[in-house]
């Protein structure tokens, strides 16, 4: 029988939480990069900064959704006395 240790899962998932925090922190710098006074390169840097910000926003959203899925599975596991770990929803399904 396979079982899950919720505390161990949460401890392992701290790496995902830390990554999301770092990504969110990185997003605070994209406006400054876009607004840098670089003369003729300003439009290109603004475009690049917007692309980077979009990629970071997507990564942050994926990690947030994974966090919700991990917690949902743990809650199902605990509510059923370990009989079920619930389902791990597909990322972005129906959204």
PyMOL commands that set and color helices and strands:
alter all, ss='L'
color gray80, all
select helices_A, chain A and resi 6-27+30-34+39-79
alter helices_A, ss='H'
color red, helices_A
deselect
rebuild
show_as cartoon
